[in-house]
């Protein structure tokens, strides 16, 4: 009986462990997106920026969006994204 319970506990532990790992990865992607967005926002504060700066701002926003698009609907922090 103990072996059966142990197997169940191990299975449940693995589910929780994989959920935590997924949540940590999602949080990392969100934080990276925030940093790219902050850099883009700061770069556009001193108008009028030259065309080269606008291209850099566009790239930074694109990188932020790309990070957020990697978060699946089924992941725990999806709504934060």
Secondary structure as GFF3:
##gff-version 3
##sequence-region A 1 81
A	DSSP	alpha_helix	2	43	.	.	.	ID=ss1
A	DSSP	alpha_helix	51	69	.	.	.	ID=ss2
###
